[in-house]
Amino acid sequence: MKYLRASQVRQVTKARHSINLKEYGDKVLYRFPFPNEDGIPPGGFDELNGYAVYGVEVPEDDDGHYSIQFLSNKACVSGMMACLPCPKSAEGKTFPIKVSFNGFCGGDAQVKYQRIWEGKLATVIACPCCGGDYRLETLDEALPIIDAILKTVPEYRKNGRHENAKIAEEMARRITAGYTDPLPAGLRQFAAR
C-alpha cells in the first residue's frame, strides 16, 4: 500500500473491491512512516521514492531482483528494448556488460515499507536499481540499516544540514520502533499470528 501507513488503518473504510485490512492486514506492505510526511492523510502521499541508505547493500539473491529494461526512443529504432540483470544481483555483478552509475542517487538500499511479520512491523528495503523488496524480519537484520543511517548524522550536522540529521535520527528510531513497539490500533489482531 504505497499510500497508507500502518498507523492509518483505522482512518480508512473498506470500499467495494478493495482489500479487507481487518482480515488481510498482515499480508500487505504499508508505506514506511517517513518523518517528512507526518500529517499527510491516507491516500494523500506523493509517489514513493524511499529513503536512500548508503553503505549497506541489498542481498545479491537473484530471486529477489528483477531484470531492468532499457528502451530506445530514437525514431529509427523505436521499440527496441534490452533487458539486463539487476547490477546489484549476483548475476548482474558477473554479467559481461558493465553497468556504470553516473549521478545515481538511489543509495545502496532504500527504506520503503513496513510489513507485519511475527507480530511486529518489519522494515522492508528495496533495491535502488530494480525495486526488488527485502523484508528485514528481525531487529538484528535491521541494525545494519539503522547504523548506516545514523552514520550520516555527524556529516549532516557538520555541513549545517540539521533538518536532515533530525530526519535520519527519526528514521532510525522508527525502524527500531517497528520491532519493539506494539502494533498500531486496527492491526493488533495480527500480533498473535
C-alpha positions as CSV (number, residue, x, y, z in Angstrom):
1,M,0.0,0.0,0.0
2,K,2.0,2.9,-1.3
3,Y,-0.4,5.4,0.1
4,L,-1.3,4.1,3.6
5,R,0.8,3.8,6.7
6,A,0.1,1.0,9.2
7,S,-0.8,3.7,11.8
8,Q,-3.6,5.0,9.4
9,V,-5.5,1.7,9.0
10,R,-8.3,2.9,11.3
11,Q,-8.7,6.1,9.2
12,V,-9.9,4.2,6.1
13,T,-13.0,2.1,5.4
14,K,-13.3,-0.9,3.1
15,A,-14.6,0.0,-0.3
16,R,-16.0,-2.4,-2.8
17,H,-13.3,-4.4,-4.5
18,S,-10.6,-3.2,-2.0
19,I,-8.6,-5.4,0.3
20,N,-10.2,-6.1,3.7
21,L,-7.4,-4.9,6.1
22,K,-9.2,-6.4,9.1
23,E,-8.7,-9.9,7.5
24,Y,-5.6,-9.4,5.3
25,G,-3.8,-6.5,7.0
26,D,-0.8,-8.7,7.7
27,K,-0.3,-9.6,4.1
28,V,0.3,-6.1,2.7
29,L,3.1,-3.6,2.6
30,Y,2.4,-0.4,4.3
31,R,4.2,2.9,3.5
32,F,7.1,3.5,5.8
33,P,6.2,6.4,8.2
34,F,8.8,8.9,6.8
35,P,9.2,11.8,9.2
36,N,8.9,14.4,6.4
37,E,5.4,13.0,5.6
38,D,3.9,13.3,9.0
39,G,0.4,14.8,8.9
40,I,-0.4,13.6,5.4
41,P,-3.8,11.8,5.3
42,P,-4.2,8.3,3.8
43,G,-4.0,8.5,0.0
44,G,-2.5,11.9,0.0
45,F,1.1,10.9,-0.4
46,D,3.2,11.6,-3.4
47,E,5.0,8.9,-5.4
48,L,7.1,6.7,-3.1
49,N,10.8,7.0,-3.7
50,G,12.1,5.6,-0.4
51,Y,14.9,6.8,1.9
52,A,18.3,6.2,0.4
53,V,20.8,4.3,2.6
54,Y,24.4,4.1,1.7
55,G,27.0,1.5,3.0
56,V,24.6,-1.4,3.2
57,E,23.9,-3.5,0.1
58,V,20.7,-5.3,-0.6
59,P,21.1,-9.1,-0.7
60,E,22.5,-10.4,-4.0
61,D,19.9,-13.2,-4.1
62,D,18.9,-13.4,-7.7
63,D,15.3,-14.5,-6.8
64,G,14.7,-11.1,-5.2
65,H,15.9,-9.0,-8.0
66,Y,14.3,-8.1,-11.3
67,S,15.7,-7.5,-14.8
68,I,16.0,-3.9,-15.8
69,Q,14.6,-2.7,-19.1
70,F,16.4,-0.3,-21.3
71,L,14.4,1.2,-24.2
72,S,15.5,3.2,-27.2
73,N,13.3,6.1,-28.1
74,K,15.2,7.0,-31.3
75,A,12.9,7.3,-34.3
76,C,14.9,4.8,-36.4
77,V,14.9,2.1,-33.7
78,S,11.8,2.9,-31.8
79,G,10.6,0.0,-29.8
80,M,14.0,-1.7,-29.3
81,M,14.4,-2.9,-25.8
82,A,17.1,-4.7,-23.9
83,C,16.6,-6.5,-20.5
84,L,19.7,-6.8,-18.3
85,P,20.0,-8.4,-14.9
86,C,20.0,-6.0,-12.0
87,P,23.5,-4.8,-11.4
88,K,23.1,-5.4,-7.6
89,S,22.2,-9.1,-8.1
90,A,24.7,-12.0,-8.2
91,E,24.0,-12.5,-11.9
92,G,24.3,-8.8,-12.6
93,K,27.7,-8.5,-10.8
94,T,29.2,-11.2,-13.1
95,F,27.3,-10.1,-16.3
96,P,29.8,-9.3,-19.1
97,I,28.2,-6.0,-19.9
98,K,29.3,-3.4,-17.3
99,V,26.7,-1.0,-15.9
100,S,28.0,2.3,-14.7
101,F,26.4,4.8,-12.4
102,N,26.6,8.4,-13.3
103,G,24.9,10.7,-10.8
104,F,22.8,7.8,-9.4
105,C,21.4,8.9,-6.1
106,G,19.3,5.9,-5.1
107,G,21.7,4.7,-2.4
108,D,22.8,1.1,-1.9
109,A,19.4,0.3,-0.4
110,Q,16.1,2.1,0.1
111,V,13.8,2.0,3.1
112,K,10.3,1.9,1.6
113,Y,7.7,-0.1,3.5
114,Q,6.7,-1.9,6.7
115,R,5.0,-5.3,6.8
116,I,3.6,-7.2,9.7
117,W,5.9,-10.1,10.4
118,E,5.6,-12.3,13.5
119,G,3.6,-9.6,15.3
120,K,6.0,-6.7,14.5
121,L,6.2,-4.0,11.8
122,A,9.3,-5.2,10.0
123,T,11.0,-2.8,7.7
124,V,11.1,-3.6,4.0
125,I,14.0,-2.3,2.0
126,A,14.2,-2.2,-1.8
127,C,17.0,-2.5,-4.3
128,P,17.5,1.0,-5.7
129,C,18.1,-0.4,-9.2
130,C,15.4,-2.9,-9.9
131,G,13.0,-2.3,-7.0
132,G,13.2,-5.8,-5.6
133,D,11.9,-5.9,-2.0
134,Y,13.6,-7.5,1.0
135,R,11.9,-7.8,4.4
136,L,14.2,-7.4,7.4
137,E,12.5,-9.9,9.7
138,T,14.2,-9.0,13.0
139,L,15.7,-6.0,14.6
140,D,19.1,-7.7,14.3
141,E,18.6,-7.8,10.5
142,A,17.6,-4.1,10.5
143,L,20.6,-3.0,12.6
144,P,23.0,-2.5,9.7
145,I,20.4,-0.2,8.0
146,I,19.9,1.7,11.3
147,D,23.7,2.0,11.8
148,A,24.2,3.2,8.2
149,I,21.5,5.9,8.7
150,L,22.9,7.1,12.0
151,K,26.4,7.3,10.5
152,T,25.1,10.1,8.3
153,V,24.1,12.3,11.2
154,P,27.5,13.8,12.1
155,E,28.2,14.7,8.5
156,Y,24.8,16.4,8.1
157,R,25.4,18.4,11.3
158,K,29.0,19.3,10.2
159,N,27.5,20.7,6.9
160,G,24.8,22.6,8.6
161,R,22.1,20.2,7.4
162,H,20.4,20.0,10.8
163,E,16.9,19.0,9.4
164,N,18.5,16.1,7.5
165,A,20.2,15.0,10.7
166,K,16.9,15.1,12.6
167,I,15.2,13.1,9.9
168,A,18.0,10.5,9.9
169,E,17.7,10.1,13.7
170,E,13.9,9.8,13.5
171,M,14.2,7.2,10.7
172,A,16.5,5.1,12.8
173,R,14.1,5.5,15.8
174,R,11.0,4.5,13.7
175,I,12.7,1.4,12.2
176,T,13.6,0.3,15.7
177,A,10.1,1.0,17.0
178,G,8.6,-1.3,14.4
179,Y,10.3,-4.2,16.2
180,T,9.9,-3.0,19.8
181,D,6.6,-1.2,20.0
182,P,3.1,-2.8,19.9
183,L,1.3,-2.9,16.6
184,P,-0.9,0.2,15.8
185,A,-4.6,0.1,16.7
186,G,-6.5,-1.6,13.9
187,L,-3.8,-4.2,13.3
188,R,-3.3,-5.6,16.8
189,Q,-5.3,-8.7,15.9
190,F,-2.3,-9.8,13.9
191,A,0.1,-9.6,16.9
192,A,-0.5,-13.3,17.7
193,R,0.0,-14.6,14.2
